[in-house]
Amino acid sequence: MSDYTPPGSPEPPEMNQEAPVTPRGSWLPEVRTWARDLFISLFLAGMVIVFLYQPVKVEGTSMAPQLTDQERVFINKFIYRLEPIERGDVVVFRLPADVTKSYIKRVVGVPGDRVEMRAGEMVVNGTPLAEPYLSPSFRGRDTFAPVIIPPGEYFVLGDHRNASSDSRAWGTVPQRFIFGKAGLTYWPVGKWGLLD
């Protein structure tokens, strides 16, 4: 085989060429990429928190035994744009009489329901309400006369009926004051999980 190269042909690559040396300062583009990705991640996390989920701290024992004082939960602020508030939902809302205060309670009556309590037992539309989330010692022995829930309003109670300020004291909550559904306990770590 001949080493002859016809005129006009490209020169063959030389053997054993060294890799090009990376000039100093070339780490700056990589830092910019990392900074950009970090900024985008923080921005998206912020949007999720602002528009979809928000962490809240439980204060007090009105939702014991499921939620106790100082627990942290995530609330979904968007879900009620897609689906209705249902009986059994644990909701966070502003107290209509003082919107600077936020409460977390369970919905036991929806618009149009006839609710009453007989010696601690909730009765909705004439039928005793199954409440597996209640501790028998927290049920209490209260009784109140039947109430018809107005349109667009909800009857809410704490799960610890002996230690809860709720609709029994200050009436129903208009939907416009309800701003989220509690969905996930995230602190303390040992209690991490979805809410019933």
C-alpha positions in Angstrom: 0.0 0.0 0.0 1.4 3.4 -1.0 1.7 6.5 1.3 0.9 8.7 -1.7 -1.9 11.3 -1.2 -3.5 12.8 -4.3 -3.2 16.5 -4.7 -6.2 18.4 -3.1 -6.9 15.6 -0.6 -7.2 16.7 3.1 -4.2 16.0 5.2 -4.7 12.9 7.3 -5.0 13.5 11.0 -1.8 13.3 12.9 -1.5 10.4 15.4 -1.2 11.0 19.2 -2.7 14.5 19.2 -3.1 15.8 22.7 -6.5 16.8 24.0 -7.1 20.6 23.9 -6.2 22.3 27.1 -9.2 23.8 28.9 -8.5 27.5 29.4 -8.7 28.9 32.9 -12.1 30.4 33.9 -14.2 27.9 31.8 -16.0 26.9 35.0 -18.0 30.1 34.9 -20.5 28.8 32.2 -21.1 25.7 34.4 -21.7 27.9 37.5 -24.2 30.0 35.5 -26.0 26.8 34.4 -26.3 25.6 38.0 -27.4 29.0 39.2 -30.1 29.2 36.5 -31.3 25.7 37.3 -31.4 26.5 41.0 -33.3 29.7 40.4 -35.9 27.9 38.2 -36.3 25.2 40.8 -36.9 27.7 43.6 -39.3 29.7 41.4 -41.3 26.6 40.6 -41.3 25.5 44.3 -42.5 29.0 45.2 -45.3 28.9 42.7 -46.4 25.5 44.0 -46.5 26.8 47.6 -48.3 30.1 46.7 -50.9 28.6 44.4 -51.3 24.9 45.3 -49.9 23.9 48.6 -49.1 25.8 51.8 -47.6 24.5 55.1 -49.5 25.4 58.2 -48.9 24.8 61.9 -51.6 23.3 64.1 -52.1 25.3 67.3 -54.2 23.7 70.1 -55.8 20.3 70.6 -59.2 20.8 69.0 -58.4 18.2 66.2 -56.9 15.5 68.5 -56.2 12.7 68.3 -55.5 13.0 64.5 -53.8 16.4 64.7 -52.0 17.6 67.9 -50.5 20.9 69.0 -47.6 22.1 66.9 -47.9 19.5 64.1 -47.3 20.7 60.6 -49.5 19.9 57.7 -49.7 20.8 54.0 -53.0 22.2 52.8 -54.1 22.1 49.2 -55.3 25.6 48.2 -56.4 24.7 44.7 -58.5 21.5 45.1 -61.8 23.3 45.8 -61.6 25.0 42.4 -61.9 21.5 40.9 -64.2 19.6 43.3 -66.8 20.5 46.0 -66.2 20.6 49.7 -67.4 17.3 51.1 -68.5 16.1 54.5 -65.5 14.7 56.3 -63.0 17.1 54.8 -60.5 18.7 57.2 -60.4 22.3 56.1 -58.5 25.5 57.0 -60.5 28.7 57.0 -60.6 32.3 58.3 -62.9 32.8 61.2 -65.8 34.9 59.8 -66.0 37.0 63.0 -62.2 37.7 63.0 -60.4 37.1 59.6 -57.0 37.5 61.3 -57.5 34.1 62.8 -57.3 30.8 60.9 -58.9 27.6 62.2 -58.6 23.9 61.2 -61.8 21.8 61.6 -63.7 19.0 60.0 -66.8 19.5 57.8 -69.8 17.6 59.2 -72.5 19.5 57.4 -72.8 20.7 53.8 -75.3 23.2 52.3 -78.9 21.9 52.7 -78.1 19.4 55.5 -80.1 19.2 58.7 -77.6 18.7 61.5 -78.1 18.1 65.2 -76.3 16.6 68.1 -77.8 14.2 70.6 -75.7 13.5 73.7 -72.5 13.8 71.7 -73.7 11.9 68.6 -73.9 13.9 65.3 -77.1 13.3 63.4 -77.2 14.5 59.8 -80.5 14.4 57.8 -82.0 12.1 60.5 -79.2 9.5 60.3 -76.3 9.2 62.9 -73.1 10.2 61.3 -70.3 7.5 61.3 -67.2 9.2 62.7 -64.4 6.7 62.9 -61.9 9.5 63.4 -63.3 10.4 66.8 -61.8 9.1 70.1 -64.7 8.0 72.4 -63.3 10.0 75.2 -63.2 13.2 73.1 -66.8 12.9 71.8 -68.4 14.8 74.6 -72.1 14.7 75.6 -73.4 18.0 74.0 -76.9 18.3 72.6 -78.1 21.0 70.2 -81.3 21.4 68.3 -81.5 20.8 64.5 -80.0 23.4 62.2 -80.4 23.7 58.4 -77.2 24.6 56.7 -77.7 27.6 54.4 -76.6 27.6 50.8 -72.8 28.2 50.4 -72.1 27.5 54.0 -70.6 24.6 56.1 -71.0 23.3 59.6 -67.5 22.5 61.1 -66.5 20.7 64.3 -63.2 19.8 65.9 -62.5 16.1 66.5 -61.9 16.8 70.1 -65.4 17.9 70.9 -64.6 18.7 74.5 -61.9 21.2 73.6 -63.1 22.8 70.4 -64.5 26.2 69.5 -66.5 25.5 66.4 -69.8 25.9 64.6 -71.6 25.0 67.8 -70.4 28.3 69.2 -70.2 30.7 66.3 -72.2 29.2 63.5 -71.6 28.0 60.0 -68.6 29.0 57.8 -69.3 30.6 54.3 -67.3 28.9 51.5 -65.4 32.1 50.7 -63.6 31.9 54.0 -62.4 28.3 53.4 -59.0 28.5 51.7 -57.7 25.0 51.8 -58.0 21.3 52.5 -55.5 19.7 54.9 -54.0 16.7 53.1 -50.6 15.6 54.5 -49.0 15.7 57.9 -45.2 16.3 57.5 -44.0 17.0 61.0 -43.1 15.4 63.3 -41.6 12.9 61.0 -43.0 9.9 62.9 -46.6 11.1 62.1 -45.9 11.7 58.4 -48.9 10.6 56.3 -52.2 11.4 54.6 -55.1 12.7 56.7 -58.3 10.7 57.0 
